[in-house]
């Protein structure tokens, strides 16, 4: 009987560690080349006569949130901390961070203009 309990404990520990390693892999830091946009216009700014930065800032003033458009993924990602991206509104950037499990939000670790 003791061998069965030990085997069950070892198996449980192995399964736990496998699950933990999967979670860590899902939250691995990545780097993207992106365009800081807003979640209203997203991939293409739509206000006539405005530059990308002017349009993004105007949209934010109307209630939109800044976001990252990653052309390589053809995706727009929310940003966890608006303050980290505000000065880059309408610009091309290189972003390093972690993509959420549901692949909708980037936790920005660093950002710099390209």
Buried (B, 14 or more C-beta within 10 A) or exposed (E): EEEEEEEEEEEEEEEEEEEEEEEEEEEEEEEBEBBBBBBBBBEEBEBEEBEBBBBBBBBBEEEBEBBBBBEEEEBBBBBBEBEBBBEBBBBBBEBBBBBBEEEEBBBBEEBEEE
